[in-house]
Structure formats: structure tokens, C-alpha cells
Amino acid sequence: MEKTIIVNAKSKTYNIEIIDHGLKKLREKVQTVWSPRKVAVITDENVGPLYADQVQQQLNAGGFVVEVLTIPAGESSKSWMNLEKIIQQLAEKHFSRQDGILALGGGVVGDLAGLAASIYLRGIALIQLPTSLLAQVDSSVGGKTAIDLAAGKNLVGTFYQPDLVLIDPTVLLTLKSRCLVEGYGEIVKCAALVGGDFWQLTGQIKSPQAIMRNANALIEASVRFKAQIVAADETETRRRQLLNLGHTLGHAVEQAAGGRLFHGEAVAIGLYQLSRLFEQKKLTAVGVTEQISTRLQAVGLPLSDDELGTTDFYRALKHDKKIKQQQLTMIYLKKIGQPEFYCYPIKQIIGWLQQELSQKKVKLKSKNGG
């Protein structure tokens, strides 16, 4: 399979190439957008041993001079310290404005490498080569880059589009089941926004193995939708905010969990809980929450977590990037395929959540005989 999806962002037009065994065509694809130059391949300690040599050989064969820069694996690498370290290494190796960065890894690598590319010498060329399902369907597409702060996720970042995104679904075969499944949390979110055939497709996924069997179709549907959103609203002034469905509560519970939850798992929790709460308010159609929970539970994604509704959870929520003039915009579903905006004072939203989430915990405790 080989599919090309064009992203017509305001700042740049570029291709997203979805190619089985795409790593074998890396040289060919990179040569369509870059002349020979120095390339910093930024990867992590998990992905590097699997693919860095192959990537380097492909690029060397095309006349590129490669430096492999490796960061520790995990969300904690999205930090000032690692950003500074990468930029310092680029400077020490005399990278110029004519050179480039290739991000080889999951969302953490893509976010960090993309931010480094956007600010080193006020911007050098970037290619994204995502190796996790989450990165392939979400973080590598659309030009968002970021690092985290203690106060919250992705609070320092830029919008910086790559010259190319190369997605090779076959690399997903090396993922552990949990890492594959977490990416599916973002896919269900995306399908819930789109509805139609995409939503019906997710209804056929009954196991982690089924995710892999349908990976190409799931990736293509997710990427096509996100490419349309980015073309319409590159810098998230309005429509692109729809992609935050499930993220308001998801980011907060992920931050409170301190690395115990993967991002896609937190999004699944946020998506389910938000749908449940808005269905109770009669803003979401009856039955939507059940459809969402069925899809998430079919592959083992969580619907709740002990950190939901804790002090740390609300502390993280108060630092949500979507808060403007003390108003928080949340995205919810009127029904599948019909997202809507819900803008309300953050204090009132927190008060509502405190009431509803505490009631849910009481009910769960009662059922368990506590």
C-alpha cells in the first residue's frame, strides 16, 4: 500500500506518505524534498537500536551526512534540559540553516525534535518519521511541537510544519501491545468526530490484533481528517480545537498520574468521562457514551483512573492551554460526527466536575461494598 495525503497548511504545503515498508524507500522520499545536507536523526533509546542504522544507511546512500542524537525514552524527555542539549549538539556539530532534522520515534521525539528544528537558527528543515501508532495518526501531523513544564503538558511550543511525513505502518509490528493500543485511543477520538464509515470501521475492532490488521485504513482515515483540519485552521484559532475532544480531562488526568498513564490511555479516559458527563447534562445524545466505551474496552483501554477528580487533577486542569480570560472551551459530541464547543468559566466547570466526579466515586465505592 502507498498513499499520499497533501497538507495545504497556510505556512506550507507538504506530503504525508503512508507506505508499507516505507523505511526502504526513505532515501527516495527524502530526496524529493531535500538536497544533500547534514541531517541530525533525533531518536530515543527504544527506537534507535531498531531503526537508526537503517535510516542512516538510507540517507548516506543519498549523499546525506548523518549525526544520530539519542534521548532517553519517555514523556520526561520533553524538557528544557533535553531541548537545550539537542540545540547545543547541533551547534557543536556546526549545523547550518541549510541542514535538517529527522525525527525518528514516537510523539515525544517528534515534539522535541520539531521544537528544536523550529528555534535553532530561527528554523531549519524538518522531516517526521513516526514509529508509534499515536505519532502516526496524531502528533506527527499538523506541525505542533512542544515540551512540558511542571505545571502542565505542552505549555512551551510552536507551530512548525515539516517538509515531509513518512508513515510506515509495518514498524508497528515491533510495538508492545500497550503501546499499540494507546494509539487507538486517538483513533477512536478522531472517528467520533468524523462519524460515518470511519466510526463504523472502529466498531469492527474487537482486539489489539484487529488494530494491526486494519492499521492502514485506520491511519489513512485519521490522517486525512487531521490534514483537512490543519488546512482550515493551522494555528488552532477555532476549528482545530475540535481535535481536543477528550484532551481537556485527558491531559489533566495524565499530568496527575505522573507518567503512569500513556497519552492515548489518558485521552480514552477523557473521551469517555466527558461523554458521560455531557450525556447526563442532556447535551450529548443518549447512547453515545455506550458506543464509545464499547470501542475503548474492546481493546483494553481504560475508562477511569484513581487520579480523576484529585487535587492534582484540578491543579493541572487550571493550566489548560484553552483557558482564555478565565473561560475554558471544552469540545463535546452532540452525537457521533457532530462535535460542538462548550465555553464556560473555569471556576464553574471545576465546580461542576467536582460535584459529578465525586458522585461517581461514591457510586463506585458503594458497588464495591466499601
C-alpha angles and dihedrals in degrees: 000000000000123000130172120204117187120216111206098193119171092246098041146356117225142155131253107206117200106193131162107233087008092159087073089059096045096110092050094049096044091050089060091065106022135050115216111295143133112295127196108209104204114198140144137248093265101045099034097069090050102047115002095092092049092048092048092050092049092050094043089054088057093053097262122139108224133206116183114212116189128200129187114272119252143057092285089073090072090088142121089250095058093041090054091045093054093047091048091052091050090052094046090051090049098241111181135201088267092060130080151215126232114198109213111183146039130316095295092056092043094050095046097042091045092053091048090051092049096054106029106103085349090295139343131191120288137197123186120214103176118197102183126070090237092055093044095055099033130004099042091054122074106023102265113151128178154147127215131246128204088256095057152321124297095358093144117051152105141230104247122158121214125229091236141001115207115193119191109185092191092071087068088076088078093056122105113242095254092053092049093048095050089061088056089063088068091045092055089049091052093046090051089056093048102038119180120075092351091058090046090053092056088052088065094056107098102158143018088260090058090056089060094045090053097034097118095052093043093049094047094049092048094047095046091054094046092047089055091050093049092048090053097043115011098172099040100251093147126322096043088061086075087076087068091075105138093006100098093065092025096059091046095052091043091053092046091050090061098220097321092109124058116230095250091049090053091049089052090053091047093047094050096042094047091049091049093050095046092046087055088053088052091239092111119058117256112265098027093104092051091051091051094046091049092055095045096045092047089073098033101260115154124249098195144013137201090245092062107112097009126132090258090051093055092042089057092044091057089061095053110142092227094067111112123174089348090304120120120205113211125186118223137167122251082191135328108306094016112090121180139189122248112191118182139146110285092230092057093045090052091048090051092047092048090055097044098041093047090052090051091052091050091052092049091049091050092050090051092051094245 
